[in-house]
Amino acid sequence: MTDTAALLAELRRDADASFVLIARDGMDSVELLTGPISDVDLLADIPLTVDGTPREVFAMVPYRQVRERGFVATDDGTPLRCLLVDEHRYLPLDEVLAALPTDPIPLADAGFDISDEDYAEVVTRVISEEIGRGEGANFVIRRDYTATVDADEVTTALTWFRALLAHERGAYWTFAVVTPGHIAVGASPEAHVVARDGIVTMNPISGTFRHPAGGATKETLVDFLSSTKETEELFMVVDEELKMMSAVCSDGGRITGPHLKQMSRLTHTEYMLRGRSRLDPRDILRETMFAPTVTGSPMQNACAVIQRHETKPRGYYSGVAALFTPNDDGGHDLDAPILIRTVYLENGHLGVPVGATLVRHSDPYGEVSETHGKAAGVLGAIGAIARDISVAPPVKADPDEPTAPTNLADDPEVADLLASRNSRLAEFWLNPQQDDVIGPFTGRSALVVDAEDRFTTMLAHQLHHLGLDVKIVPWDAATDADIDGADLLVAGPGPGDPRDVGSKRISRMSEVVARRITQGAPLLAVCLSHQILADSLGIDLVPLDAPHQGLQKTVPIFGEDASIGFYNTFTARVAPETEHVGVFTGLSDGTPGASLEAEVSADRTTGDVYALRGEHFASVQGHLESILSRDGIRTLERLIGHAFA
């Protein structure tokens, strides 16, 4: 018996052992972490030092920790569990494979906890009631594949881990976490956030191509890559993670990609985001909770939508497994893959949570099929079902279909399709950014009032690039002194119906806009705040026939056509060909103020208002900070220049 075999056999015999096994993509070893367990309340409580000496810590971070960001989540008691690493061994991969158990683990009472019909109904409600009412661009709603397991749980975990090592490919981490009362085994495709040597990396992955029976081919992959829904889904996820990068990185983050992420049974599309940060890794982790690929956007509202529509708490699903490793600078590096494609085993009950990303184009039964495919991928990989069938009705393969190349991304047509996506994106986010810039508005200050959409972090980074000294403040923390004191007030975007007079948030943003207009002080209003400004000026607000969530349009902005990304469900609308809305003696809510004249830039056919400007103010419906806004930074500079003029 090898030393590796003896060590793993000892772990199987010790019913009280806690350990973590990690196999990283492309490595020929398996890492074994052992040590005592400590459950803590907050990320800041993760014990990275002992008596002033840095130590390595592995942490399982549950979804409920998102409450640390002020977002809603059910407190199901799932622990923020830390394994304080006493020993970190590297075991030869071939010896681990030889030593781990292989006998199949039978499942009983297997099936989804929510029927296909009920899940399709939930999808329909989310699209109509949430996306359709302006609550956000996309949301991820999960259901669980469940079963009972009548076998030793440690043996079961090691059996599944071996199956993943032998049959899965392309996973960022393949892992098994064994602690009292909680076992997790998975193959995560996604490094949610990594911080190493002052560089933060995020890896947004979206779009799921389930390989048909007989394997993927270039033709089937090209169909997938040509899908409008899949492309928009990825762009929206990148936008959401850039919000996080802009919050933790001084340079805001830069996009590289896209790439294909090929797994054994699934293929995803992905980008890489990189930026510089000096924050404590626990703070970086807090500001990036959690991946929009498994929650939605905007993040704060996504948590509320999850709370309204999911039938039970998430546990560890959509959280992260975080490894904090001491570095040569006396701090810690962070490596935190997302907890998806993971099997959970607790007290003889198996759970495989899977979710679908719902966007305006979603087909309810298409999303049902996606959850089947994801569950089948996990269950097949651990050997719980036959590896060549699906939990969903199998797709019959064409026997004459050609065999796909091993790496489909190497095919020239596939590579060209991937590369062509960047032609739609803003060069601002594709190019390196500088910390210290001298822009056209250097020496002036800007206050950004956040209306619960962290697009404001990206907007703040662009404002900084234009030379402004920028501060972000939440809508419910912005004092009148704050509002009066900035050279430029940016009233930010947010979810919801701008006509909702009962909303405290909408009411406060209306006050913010009105105060600056009355004072004749420079104002830029974005998206929701643009609609509020339009409403104050007597312009009608109406819901769009179809939401513009993650939609790129080329629109007229005061004499120039601009390619801009839109995330709106409502629009301000005037009669076609309207260029001015006239002179007003104060605002329509009765607030006293000087007469105003507002110039309108609107769609010549529909009358949808894309921008407004008047003396010391400007507004825009689109998100100039979005990766979809190819002309975003130029348009932003033009509108701010007008407000200051």
C-alpha positions in Angstrom: 0.0 0.0 0.0 1.4 3.4 -1.0 1.6 6.2 1.5 -1.2 8.0 -0.4 -3.4 4.9 -0.1 -2.7 4.5 3.6 -3.5 8.2 4.3 -6.8 8.0 2.4 -7.7 4.8 4.1 -7.1 6.4 7.5 -9.4 9.3 6.5 -12.1 6.8 5.7 -11.8 5.1 9.0 -11.9 8.2 11.1 -15.5 9.2 11.4 -14.6 12.5 13.0 -12.0 13.6 10.4 -12.5 16.9 8.6 -10.6 17.4 5.3 -10.6 19.0 1.9 -9.4 17.4 -1.4 -8.7 19.8 -4.3 -7.6 18.9 -7.9 -6.8 22.0 -10.0 -7.2 21.9 -13.8 -4.1 20.7 -15.5 -2.2 19.6 -12.4 -1.0 16.1 -11.8 -1.5 16.2 -8.0 -4.3 16.4 -5.5 -4.1 18.7 -2.6 -5.2 17.4 0.9 -6.0 19.9 3.6 -6.5 18.8 7.2 -7.1 20.7 10.4 -9.7 21.7 13.0 -13.1 23.3 12.1 -14.2 26.7 13.2 -17.6 28.3 12.4 -17.7 32.1 12.3 -20.4 34.7 11.8 -18.8 37.2 9.4 -16.2 37.2 6.7 -14.1 39.6 8.8 -14.1 36.8 11.5 -12.2 34.3 9.3 -9.1 33.8 11.4 -6.2 34.5 9.0 -3.6 34.9 11.8 -2.8 33.1 15.0 -0.8 35.2 17.5 0.2 37.5 14.7 1.4 34.7 12.4 -0.5 34.2 9.0 -2.1 30.9 8.6 -3.9 29.1 5.7 -7.7 28.8 5.9 -10.2 27.1 3.8 -13.8 28.5 4.1 -17.2 27.4 2.8 -19.1 30.6 2.4 -22.9 30.1 2.3 -25.3 32.3 0.2 -26.8 33.8 3.4 -23.6 35.8 3.9 -24.8 38.2 1.2 -26.7 39.9 4.1 -23.3 41.4 4.9 -23.8 43.6 1.9 -27.2 44.6 3.1 -29.1 42.4 0.7 -32.0 40.1 1.7 -31.5 36.3 2.2 -33.1 33.7 4.4 -31.0 32.8 7.3 -31.1 29.1 7.2 -28.2 28.6 9.6 -25.8 27.2 7.0 -22.5 27.8 8.7 -19.6 30.0 7.4 -17.3 27.1 8.0 -13.5 27.4 8.2 -11.0 24.6 8.1 -7.8 25.9 9.8 -5.2 24.2 7.8 -2.5 22.4 9.9 -1.2 20.3 7.0 -1.3 20.9 3.2 -0.1 17.9 1.4 0.3 17.2 -2.4 -0.6 13.7 -3.4 0.2 12.1 -6.8 -3.0 12.1 -8.9 -2.4 8.5 -10.2 -2.0 7.2 -6.6 -5.2 9.0 -5.5 -7.1 7.5 -8.4 -5.8 4.0 -7.5 -6.6 4.4 -3.8 -10.1 5.8 -3.9 -13.3 3.6 -3.9 -15.1 2.8 -7.1 -18.2 0.9 -6.3 -21.3 2.7 -7.5 -23.4 4.5 -4.9 -27.1 3.8 -5.5 -29.7 6.5 -5.2 -33.3 6.1 -4.1 -36.4 8.4 -4.3 -34.6 10.5 -7.0 -36.2 13.4 -8.8 -36.6 17.2 -8.8 -38.2 18.8 -5.8 -40.2 21.0 -8.1 -42.0 19.6 -11.2 -41.2 20.7 -14.7 -44.6 22.3 -15.0 -44.3 24.2 -11.7 -40.8 25.4 -12.5 -41.9 26.6 -16.0 -44.7 28.6 -14.2 -42.1 30.2 -11.9 -40.1 31.2 -14.9 -43.1 32.7 -16.6 -43.9 34.7 -13.5 -40.4 36.0 -13.1 -40.2 37.2 -16.7 -43.6 38.9 -16.6 -43.7 40.2 -13.0 -40.0 41.0 -12.4 -38.2 41.6 -15.7 -41.4 42.9 -17.3 -41.8 45.4 -14.5 -38.3 46.7 -14.5 -37.0 44.9 -11.5 -33.8 43.8 -13.3 -32.1 42.4 -16.4 -31.8 38.8 -15.5 -32.5 36.5 -12.6 -31.4 32.9 -11.7 -34.0 30.7 -10.1 -33.0 27.3 -8.9 -34.5 24.0 -8.1 -32.9 20.9 -6.6 -32.5 17.3 -7.8 -32.8 15.2 -4.6 -32.4 11.6 -3.6 -31.6 9.5 -0.5 -28.3 7.7 -0.1 -27.9 4.6 2.1 -24.1 4.3 2.3 -21.3 5.6 4.5 -21.1 9.3 3.7 -17.3 9.6 3.7 -17.0 6.6 1.4 -19.7 8.1 -0.8 -17.9 11.5 -1.0 -14.6 9.8 -1.9 -16.3 7.7 -4.5 -17.9 10.7 -6.2 -14.7 12.6 -6.0 -12.8 9.8 -7.8 -15.5 9.7 -10.5 -15.1 13.4 -11.1 -11.3 13.0 -11.3 -11.6 10.2 -13.8 -14.4 11.4 -16.0 -14.7 15.2 -15.8 -12.5 17.7 -17.6 -12.1 21.4 -17.8 -13.2 22.1 -14.1 -11.3 24.9 -12.4 -11.5 23.0 -9.1 -12.6 19.4 -8.5 -13.1 19.1 -4.8 -14.5 17.1 -1.9 -15.2 18.9 1.4 -15.9 16.6 4.4 -16.9 18.2 7.7 -19.3 17.2 10.4 -22.9 17.4 9.1 -21.9 18.9 5.7 -20.3 17.2 2.8 -19.8 18.8 -0.7 -18.4 17.2 -3.8 -18.1 19.1 -7.0 -16.4 20.3 -10.2 -16.7 24.0 -10.3 -16.0 25.5 -13.8 -15.7 29.1 -12.5 -13.1 30.9 -10.5 -15.4 33.6 -9.1 -12.7 35.8 -7.7 -8.9 35.4 -7.3 -6.6 37.9 -5.6 -2.9 37.3 -6.0 0.1 39.7 -6.0 -2.2 42.7 -5.9 -4.1 41.5 -9.0 -7.8 40.6 -8.8 -9.3 38.3 -11.4 -12.9 37.4 -12.0 -14.2 34.9 -14.5 -17.8 35.4 -15.6 -19.1 32.3 -17.3 -22.6 32.1 -18.9 -24.5 30.4 -21.5 -24.9 26.6 -21.3 -24.5 24.3 -24.3 -25.5 20.8 -23.3 -23.6 18.4 -25.6 -26.0 16.3 -27.6 -25.8 12.5 -27.6 -22.9 11.4 -29.6 -20.9 14.5 -28.6 -20.6 18.2 -29.6 -19.8 19.2 -33.1 -18.8 22.4 -34.7 -22.3 22.8 -36.3 -24.1 22.4 -33.0 -21.7 24.7 -31.2 -22.0 27.4 -33.9 -25.8 27.3 -33.5 -25.3 27.9 -29.7 -22.8 30.7 -30.2 -25.2 32.4 -32.7 -28.0 32.5 -30.1 -29.1 36.0 -29.2 -30.2 34.9 -25.8 -26.9 33.2 -24.9 -24.9 36.2 -26.2 -26.9 38.8 -24.2 -26.8 36.6 -21.1 -23.0 36.6 -21.2 -22.8 40.4 -21.8 -25.2 41.1 -18.9 -23.1 38.9 -16.6 -19.9 40.7 -17.6 -21.5 44.0 -16.9 -22.6 42.8 -13.4 -19.1 41.5 -12.5 -17.5 44.7 -13.8 -19.6 46.5 -11.2 -17.9 44.4 -8.6 -14.5 44.9 -10.1 -15.0 48.6 -10.2 -15.8 48.6 -6.5 -12.6 46.7 -5.5 -10.0 47.7 -8.1 -8.4 51.1 -8.5 -8.3 50.7 -12.3 -11.8 49.4 -12.6 -11.0 46.2 -14.4 -10.2 45.2 -17.9 -11.9 42.6 -20.1 -10.1 39.8 -22.0 -11.8 37.1 -24.0 -14.2 35.7 -24.9 -13.2 32.0 -24.5 -14.9 28.7 -24.6 -15.0 26.7 -21.3 -15.4 23.1 -22.4 -16.5 20.5 -19.9 -17.2 16.8 -20.4 -20.9 17.3 -21.0 -21.3 21.1 -21.2 -19.7 24.0 -22.8 -19.9 27.6 -21.5 -18.7 31.0 -22.8 -16.5 33.1 -20.6 -14.5 36.3 -20.2 -11.7 37.2 -17.8 -11.7 40.5 -15.9 -8.5 41.8 -14.3 -7.7 44.8 -12.1 -5.4 46.0 -9.3 -6.4 46.1 -5.6 -4.8 46.6 -2.2 -7.8 45.5 -0.2 -7.9 42.7 2.4 -8.9 39.5 0.6 -11.9 39.2 2.9 -13.1 42.6 1.9 -12.6 41.7 -1.8 -14.7 38.6 -1.2 -17.4 40.6 0.6 -17.7 43.2 -2.2 -18.0 40.4 -4.8 -20.7 38.3 -3.2 -22.0 36.7 -5.3 -21.7 35.7 -8.9 -24.5 37.1 -11.1 -24.3 33.8 -13.1 -26.2 32.3 -10.1 -28.1 35.3 -8.8 -28.9 37.9 -11.4 -28.7 41.6 -11.9 -28.8 44.1 -10.4 -27.5 42.1 -7.5 -29.4 43.7 -4.7 -32.8 43.3 -6.5 -31.8 39.8 -7.6 -31.6 38.7 -4.0 -35.1 40.1 -3.4 -36.4 38.2 -6.4 -34.8 35.0 -5.3 -36.4 35.5 -1.9 -39.8 35.9 -3.5 -39.7 33.0 -6.0 -37.5 30.2 -4.6 -39.2 27.7 -2.4 -36.4 27.1 0.2 -33.1 28.6 1.3 -30.0 28.2 -0.8 -27.5 26.8 1.7 -24.1 26.8 0.0 -25.4 27.0 -3.5 -24.1 30.1 -5.3 -21.7 30.8 -2.4 -18.0 30.2 -2.8 -15.3 27.8 -1.5 -12.5 30.2 -0.5 -8.8 29.3 0.1 -6.8 32.0 1.9 -3.1 31.2 1.5 -0.3 33.3 3.2 2.0 35.1 0.7 5.5 36.5 0.9 4.2 40.0 1.6 2.7 39.0 5.0 -0.8 39.0 3.7 -3.0 36.4 2.0 -3.8 35.4 -1.6 -7.4 34.4 -2.3 -8.7 31.6 -4.6 -12.5 31.3 -4.5 -14.4 29.2 -7.0 -18.1 29.4 -7.2 -20.2 26.6 -5.6 -22.0 25.3 -8.6 -22.0 21.8 -10.2 -21.8 20.5 -6.7 -23.4 17.6 -4.9 -24.4 18.1 -1.2 -24.8 15.2 1.2 -26.3 15.8 4.6 -27.7 13.0 6.9 -28.3 10.6 4.0 -29.9 13.1 1.7 -28.4 14.2 -1.6 -29.1 17.6 -3.2 -27.9 18.9 -6.5 -29.1 22.6 -6.9 -29.3 23.8 -10.5 -30.5 27.1 -11.9 -31.3 28.8 -15.1 -30.6 32.4 -16.1 -33.9 34.1 -17.0 -33.8 37.0 -19.5 -36.4 38.7 -21.6 -36.0 36.2 -24.4 -36.3 33.1 -22.1 -38.6 30.2 -23.1 -39.9 28.6 -19.9 -39.5 25.0 -21.1 -36.1 25.9 -22.6 -35.1 26.8 -19.0 -36.6 23.6 -17.7 -34.4 21.7 -20.2 -31.4 23.7 -19.0 -31.9 22.6 -15.4 -32.2 19.0 -16.6 -29.0 19.3 -18.5 -27.1 20.8 -15.6 -28.3 18.1 -13.2 -27.5 15.4 -15.7 -24.0 16.7 -16.1 -23.3 16.5 -12.3 -25.1 13.2 -11.8 -23.5 11.6 -14.8 -20.1 12.9 -13.7 -20.3 11.3 -10.2 -21.6 8.0 -11.7 -25.0 8.4 -10.1 -26.7 7.9 -13.6 -25.3 6.5 -16.8 -22.8 8.9 -18.3 -24.3 8.8 -21.8 -27.9 9.6 -20.9 -29.7 12.6 -19.5 -32.3 13.1 -16.8 -34.2 14.8 -19.6 -35.4 12.8 -22.6 -32.3 12.1 -24.6 -31.7 13.8 -28.0 -31.2 11.2 -30.7 -27.8 11.6 -32.4 -27.3 11.6 -36.1 -25.1 8.5 -36.8 -23.6 10.3 -39.9 -22.7 13.5 -37.9 -19.0 14.2 -38.1 -16.8 13.9 -35.0 -15.9 17.3 -33.4 -12.3 18.3 -32.9 -11.0 17.8 -29.4 -10.8 21.6 -28.8 -13.7 23.2 -30.6 -12.3 26.6 -30.0 -9.5 25.8 -32.4 -11.9 25.7 -35.3 -11.5 28.9 -37.3 -15.3 29.5 -37.7 -15.8 29.1 -34.0 -12.9 31.3 -33.2 -14.1 34.0 -35.5 -17.6 33.8 -34.0 -16.2 34.3 -30.5 -13.8 37.1 -31.5 -16.7 39.0 -33.3 -18.5 39.5 -30.1 -15.9 42.1 -29.0 -16.8 44.3 -31.9 -20.0 45.1 -30.0 -18.2 46.1 -26.8 -16.8 49.4 -25.5 -13.1 49.8 -26.1 -12.9 51.6 -22.7 -13.3 48.3 -20.9 -11.2 46.3 -23.3 -8.1 48.5 -22.9 -5.9 49.0 -19.8 -6.9 51.9 -17.6 -4.7 54.2 -15.6 -5.1 55.0 -11.9 -3.8 58.6 -12.3 -5.5 60.5 -15.1 -5.8 64.1 -16.1 -9.2 64.5 -17.8 -11.2 67.4 -19.1 -12.9 67.9 -15.7 -9.9 67.7 -13.5 -10.3 69.7 -10.3 -14.0 69.2 -10.0 -16.0 66.9 -7.8 -18.9 64.6 -8.5 -21.3 62.9 -6.1 -23.0 59.8 -7.5 -26.3 58.9 -5.7 -26.8 55.2 -5.9 -30.5 54.1 -6.4 -29.7 50.4 -5.8 -27.9 49.5 -9.0 -24.1 49.2 -8.6 -23.7 50.3 -12.2 -22.7 53.4 -10.2 -19.3 51.9 -9.5 -18.6 51.6 -13.2 -20.0 55.1 -13.8 -17.8 56.4 -11.0 -14.7 54.9 -12.6 -15.5 56.5 -15.9 -16.1 59.9 -14.2 -12.7 59.5 -12.5 -11.2 58.8 -16.0 -12.6 62.2 -17.1 -10.8 63.8 -14.2 -13.5 64.1 -11.5 -13.0 63.5 -7.9 -15.9 61.0 -7.3 -17.8 59.8 -4.2 -20.7 57.3 -4.2 -23.5 57.6 -1.6 -26.6 55.4 -1.3 -29.9 57.1 -1.9 -31.0 56.7 1.7 -27.7 58.2 3.1 -27.5 61.2 0.8 -28.0 64.4 2.9 -29.0 67.7 1.5 -25.6 69.0 2.4 -24.1 66.2 0.2 -26.3 67.0 -2.6 -25.6 70.8 -2.5 -21.8 70.4 -2.0 -20.8 68.6 -5.2 -19.8 70.4 -8.4 -21.7 67.7 -10.3 -24.5 65.6 -9.0 -25.1 62.3 -10.8 -28.5 60.8 -10.0 -27.9 57.2 -10.7 -29.8 54.2 -12.1 -31.9 51.7 -10.2 -34.7 49.1 -10.6 -38.4 49.6 -10.4 -41.3 51.6 -11.8 -40.5 55.3 -11.9 -44.2 56.0 -11.5 -44.3 54.3 -8.1 -45.1 57.2 -5.8 -45.3 54.9 -2.8 -41.6 53.9 -3.1 -39.4 55.7 -0.6 -36.4 55.2 -3.0 -38.3 56.8 -6.0 -39.5 59.6 -3.8 -36.1 60.4 -2.5 -34.5 60.3 -6.0 -37.2 62.7 -7.1 -36.3 65.1 -4.3 -32.6 64.8 -5.3 -33.3 65.7 -8.9 -35.7 68.5 -8.0 -33.2 70.1 -5.6 -30.5 70.3 -8.2 -32.8 71.6 -10.9 -34.2 74.3 -8.6 -30.7 75.4 -7.6 -29.6 75.5 -11.3 -26.6 73.3 -10.2 -25.0 70.9 -12.6 -26.9 67.6 -12.8 -26.6 64.4 -14.8 -29.5 61.9 -14.5 -29.1 58.3 -15.6 -31.7 55.7 -16.5 -34.2 55.6 -13.6 -33.3 59.2 -12.7 -33.6 60.3 -16.3 -37.2 59.0 -16.2 -37.8 60.8 -12.9 -36.5 64.0 -14.4 -38.7 63.5 -17.5 -41.7 62.9 -15.3 -41.0 66.1 -13.4 -40.9 68.0 -16.6 -44.4 66.7 -17.6 -43.2 64.0 -20.1 -45.3 60.8 -20.1 -43.7 57.6 -18.7 -44.9 54.3 -20.2 -43.8 50.7 -20.1 -42.1 49.4 -23.2 -43.8 46.7 -25.2 -40.8 44.5 -24.6 -38.1 45.2 -21.9 -34.8 46.6 -23.1 -32.6 44.6 -20.7 -29.1 44.2 -22.0 -30.1 45.6 -25.4 -27.6 47.6 -27.6 -29.0 50.3 -29.8 -27.6 53.1 -31.9 -29.6 56.2 -31.1 -29.5 59.9 -31.7 -27.9 62.0 -28.9 -28.1 65.7 -29.8 -26.7 65.6 -33.3 -24.6 62.4 -33.0 -25.6 58.8 -33.3 -24.3 56.8 -30.4 -24.1 53.0 -29.7 -25.4 52.6 -26.2 -26.5 49.7 -23.9 -30.0 49.9 -22.5 -31.4 48.2 -19.3 -34.9 49.7 -19.1 -38.4 48.5 -18.9 -40.0 52.0 -18.9 -39.4 54.9 -21.2 -40.2 58.6 -21.3 -42.2 59.3 -24.5 -43.0 62.4 -26.4 -44.8 62.9 -29.7 -42.6 61.9 -32.7 -40.4 64.7 -34.1 -40.5 66.6 -30.8 -37.2 68.5 -30.2 -38.2 70.7 -27.3 -40.6 70.2 -24.4 -41.1 73.9 -23.9 -40.8 76.3 -21.1 -42.0 75.4 -17.6 -42.5 77.6 -14.6 -41.3 75.2 -12.0 -41.7 71.4 -11.7 -44.9 69.5 -12.0 -44.7 68.4 -8.3 -45.1 71.9 -7.1 -41.5 72.5 -6.2 -40.7 76.2 -6.9 -38.0 76.9 -9.5 -37.0 78.9 -12.5 -38.6 78.4 -15.9 -37.0 75.5 -17.7 -36.5 74.6 -21.3 -35.6 71.1 -22.1 -34.2 69.9 -25.4 -35.2 66.4 -26.3 -33.3 63.7 -28.2 -35.9 61.0 -29.1 -36.7 58.3 -31.5 -38.2 59.9 -34.6 -40.8 57.1 -34.9 -41.8 56.1 -31.4 -40.9 59.3 -29.5 -39.0 57.3 -26.9 -36.7 59.9 -25.2 -33.1 58.9 -25.2 -31.7 62.1 -23.6 -32.7 65.5 -22.2 -30.7 68.6 -21.7 -31.3 72.1 -20.4 -29.5 74.8 -18.5 -27.0 73.0 -16.2 -28.6 69.6 -16.6 -28.5 66.6 -18.9 -30.0 63.1 -18.7 -29.7 59.8 -20.6 -31.8 56.7 -20.7 -29.0 54.3 -21.6 -26.1 53.1 -19.4 -23.1 54.9 -20.8 -20.9 52.9 -18.4 -22.1 49.5 -19.8 -19.7 47.3 -21.9 -22.5 47.5 -24.5 -22.0 51.3 -24.8 -19.3 51.6 -27.5 -19.8 55.4 -27.5 -20.4 55.6 -23.8 -17.3 57.5 -22.6 -17.6 60.1 -25.4 -21.3 60.6 -24.8 -20.7 60.9 -21.0 -18.1 63.6 -21.6 -20.5 65.5 -23.9 -23.4 65.5 -21.4 -21.3 66.5 -18.5 -19.7 69.2 -20.5 -23.2 70.6 -21.2 -24.2 70.4 -17.5 -21.1 72.4 -16.6 -21.4 74.9 -19.4 
